[in-house]
Amino acid sequence: MELHRPVLVEQALAAMQPKPGERYLDLTAGYGGHAAKFLELTKNYKAAVLVDRDKFAISHLRTLVEKGAEVINSDFYSASLKLVECEKTFDLILLDLGVSSPQLDMAERGFSFMNDGPLDMRMDQGQDLTAHHVVNKWRTGELQQIFQEYGEYSSKESQRLARAITIARAKQPITSTAQLADLISSVFGRGWSKKHPATRAFQAIRIAVNDELGQIARTLPLLPKLLATGGRVGIISFHSLEDRLVKNYFKSESEKGLEAQIRILTRKPIVELDNVINPRARSAKLRVALKT
Ligand SMILES: C[S@@+](CC[C@H](N)C(=O)[O-])C[C@H]1O[C@@H](n2cnc3c(N)ncnc32)[C@H](O)[C@@H]1O
């Protein structure tokens, strides 16, 4: 059974046009779904580099490794910095941001309130910072800030939520995803929004635990250095905070006149039409740029 069904695969291949011999860098290799399709076309396994910070995902890339691909178990900002230092360049770079299905589905990873588990949410299981620490130790003001910035709650809603957490944890630590989800539901009540009231709070905590937006913001300026002339980078994002960073970077870099290092190939983001089959794909957006 496929553990993770990749999204926008055909669209990424059509927009990025992999050719035989080209060098492929996957900065969020996950379960290798995209990588396998790109590498079937480039056939250049030995020049492929696959990065992921999740050890469990990395262990599923064996088939590609046996064919010659190099795997780096690291966050993509550190991996990109190292590759730049080694003056490595690639013809194709893919970032398929966000979480994988197994990260959400495995209760023990603690990403989901649908499957009760410990408050964890680390993509990199070796990292010190966990959701448990954020929820139980961060100051009310810090919690309020992440709910507002990363969960896009209003200032008042973020404050209510942060205060409710601070009061609850003073009585007893909040240790499980279900406990936190129940607390959030009791603050906002069912019917407050179409989605479960905890959806955006969980997103906010996950983004904070994994420094997701910081990773993207620091990596974007390294991409032109990693691309060979004529190389293409494709970035798939899953929510507006990610997509905004990508869109703004592509725009500002491509509008530098003679100094512009990239040209945008997707004036509008490419979206999945076939969203009935794969619900994860509903919010996916692909943007592609070319190194000039
Ligand atoms: C949507 S999944 C990618 C799935 C992959 N394209 C496939 O076809 O199997 C996102 C992956 O990116 C990884 N990831 C997210 N942010 C990362 C970061 N900053 N550094 C390294 N890996 C990251 C996650 O661990 C997860 O495995």
Ligand as a Chemical Component Dictionary entry (heavy atoms), coordinates in Angstrom:
data_LIG
# 
_chem_comp.id                   LIG 
_chem_comp.type                 NON-POLYMER 
_chem_comp.pdbx_formal_charge   0 
_chem_comp.three_letter_code    LIG 
# 
loop_
_chem_comp_atom.comp_id 
_chem_comp_atom.atom_id 
_chem_comp_atom.alt_atom_id 
_chem_comp_atom.type_symbol 
_chem_comp_atom.charge 
_chem_comp_atom.model_Cartn_x 
_chem_comp_atom.model_Cartn_y 
_chem_comp_atom.model_Cartn_z 
_chem_comp_atom.pdbx_ordinal 
LIG C1  C1  C 0  4.388  16.410 1.594  1  
LIG S1  S1  S 1  5.705  15.419 2.183  2  
LIG C2  C2  C 0  6.651  15.078 0.738  3  
LIG C3  C3  C 0  6.234  13.859 0.021  4  
LIG C4  C4  C 0  7.081  13.474 -1.186 5  
LIG N1  N1  N 0  7.081  14.484 -2.196 6  
LIG C5  C5  C 0  6.626  12.147 -1.739 7  
LIG O1  O1  O 0  6.267  12.104 -2.923 8  
LIG O2  O2  O -1 6.639  11.169 -1.002 9  
LIG C6  C6  C 0  6.721  16.595 2.955  10 
LIG C7  C7  C 0  8.003  16.030 3.495  11 
LIG O3  O3  O 0  8.874  17.115 3.702  12 
LIG C8  C8  C 0  9.578  16.925 4.893  13 
LIG N2  N2  N 0  9.947  18.260 5.352  14 
LIG C9  C9  C 0  9.116  19.291 5.632  15 
LIG N3  N3  N 0  9.832  20.365 5.988  16 
LIG C10 C10 C 0  11.133 20.005 5.916  17 
LIG C11 C11 C 0  12.362 20.700 6.149  18 
LIG N4  N4  N 0  12.378 21.962 6.557  19 
LIG N5  N5  N 0  13.509 20.022 5.936  20 
LIG C12 C12 C 0  13.509 18.731 5.509  21 
LIG N6  N6  N 0  12.377 18.019 5.305  22 
LIG C13 C13 C 0  11.213 18.669 5.490  23 
LIG C14 C14 C 0  8.623  16.203 5.802  24 
LIG O4  O4  O 0  9.326  15.449 6.768  25 
LIG C15 C15 C 0  7.862  15.298 4.819  26 
LIG O5  O5  O 0  8.446  14.037 4.742  27 
# 
loop_
_chem_comp_bond.comp_id 
_chem_comp_bond.atom_id_1 
_chem_comp_bond.atom_id_2 
_chem_comp_bond.value_order 
_chem_comp_bond.pdbx_ordinal 
LIG C1  S1  SING 1  
LIG S1  C2  SING 2  
LIG S1  C6  SING 3  
LIG C2  C3  SING 4  
LIG C3  C4  SING 5  
LIG C4  N1  SING 6  
LIG C4  C5  SING 7  
LIG C5  O1  DOUB 8  
LIG C5  O2  SING 9  
LIG C6  C7  SING 10 
LIG C7  O3  SING 11 
LIG C7  C15 SING 12 
LIG O3  C8  SING 13 
LIG C8  N2  SING 14 
LIG C8  C14 SING 15 
LIG N2  C9  SING 16 
LIG N2  C13 SING 17 
LIG C9  N3  DOUB 18 
LIG N3  C10 SING 19 
LIG C10 C11 SING 20 
LIG C10 C13 DOUB 21 
LIG C11 N4  SING 22 
LIG C11 N5  DOUB 23 
LIG N5  C12 SING 24 
LIG C12 N6  DOUB 25 
LIG N6  C13 SING 26 
LIG C14 O4  SING 27 
LIG C14 C15 SING 28 
LIG C15 O5  SING 29 
# 
